[in-house]
Amino acid sequence: MTTPLPKQEVYLSPNERAWRRFKKNKPAMIGMVIIVLAIGIAIFGHFIAPDKTPDTNEQITEIATQKPGFSATLLKVHKNGMPRSQSWVQLLLSGWENNFRLIPISGYSMVGDTLLAERFTGFAAVSKTDTFNIADVVYALKEGTPITKQGNALSFTLYTGETKTETIEQLKTKIAGKQVVQQRYWLGTDNLGRDNVSRLILGVRVSLSVGLMAVLISLFIGVSLGAIAGYFRGVADDVVMWLINIFWSIPLLLLVFALVLALGREFWQIYLAVGLTMWIEVARLVRGQILSVREKEYVEAAKSLGFGNFRIIARHILPNIVGPVVVIAASDFASAIIIEAGLSFLGIGVQPPSPSWGTMLKDYYSYIGTQKAFLALAPGVAIMILVLAFNLMGNGLRDAMDVKTRV
């Protein structure tokens, strides 16, 4: 009878072990999936959002503060100006400028070469009828040029200078097929008649971009100062700790307010101000980690080989303490999102018309307890879910990178 050979243990690198532990943490995996989805939405937001204009700022005041699920019939009247180019790169980065005026209507009729549009007002007792030439609805015409009728056709001059002739039936078909559209507002509209779904989608981009840049700034400053303090000690350590103690003694929000008011309220100044307040914990963590590993054998070996101090820090020490830094970066990401939303809520953050979740909360928190509470609840829930996702992933990373945890 043969004795079975013992099962040979498969060697896993520390990173592979950490990833295996992380995958077993279901809340952390859920958080990571939410973050990946949020990143995808932030990148392709203008492709997804119904309102594809820059900052999703298409204002239709006649349909302001409509309930979720509201459906509107919109007449697309071509603007009389040079049509703006619409490339997918432009859409990806900043959205498209709309070539049409969107007019909500409750009905329309076409008599000859005239379109009669009954404008939607939201009040049954109030009615207003707008009159358009059908050619002026479909095309961008040159100002001051006449539209001439030739039998069953219209002749007109486009904004580009080209003269065009089309039959009235062709123009009517284009209006019925392309110029009159139905649009549903799944989360209703805000007080300026903008689509809440679109602004929520683009709000992800604002929150993630502020969080990302703030974390990068805090990591750059915190890792640099913490590494200098922990490795060189002495006077360098005393100076860095003096700076940390000064900033640590100032309340976080008070420091953020002071920096925002000093730097300004532009978009890049917001994440710069947030980043300049979040480096303290990173510096303290990196300093402590380097103090614990600077006497290790591999550091002494690097010194004996004649390597420079900054090469030792960059190539030998920092890669061995990256785990705790990644964990605190995930936590700081969540904090940056909350700080940005808080600044916008107080009116000193990202300025309109940028679709910030904090600004949406500021505008509609008074509606809580009314039938229009969804205007405040939607951005509030979005902030909660994204911050919770980063906290779950941060906790999962902390557990996964703990060497005492078994695979």
Buried (B, 14 or more C-beta within 10 A) or exposed (E): EEEEEEEEEEEEEEEEBBEEBBEEBEBBBBBBEBBEEBBEBBBBBBEBBBBBBBBBBBBBEBBBBBEBEBEBBBBBBBBBEEBEEEEEEBBEEEBBBBBBBBBBBBEBEBEEBEBBBBBBBEEEEEEEEBEBBBBBBBBBBBEEEEBEBEEEBBBBBBBEEEEEEBEBEBBBEBBEEEBBEEBEBEBBBBBBBBBBBBBBBBBBBBBBBBBBBBBEBBBEBBBBBBBBBBBBBEEBBEEBBEBBEEBEEEEBEEBBBEBBEEBEBEBEBBBBBBBBBBBBBBBBBBBBBBBEBBEEEEBEEBBEEEBEEEEBBEEBBBEBBEBBBBBBBBBBBBBBBBBBBBBBBEEBBBBEBBBBBBBBBBBBBEBBEEEBBBBBBBBBEBBEEBBBBBBBBBBBBBBBBEEEEEE
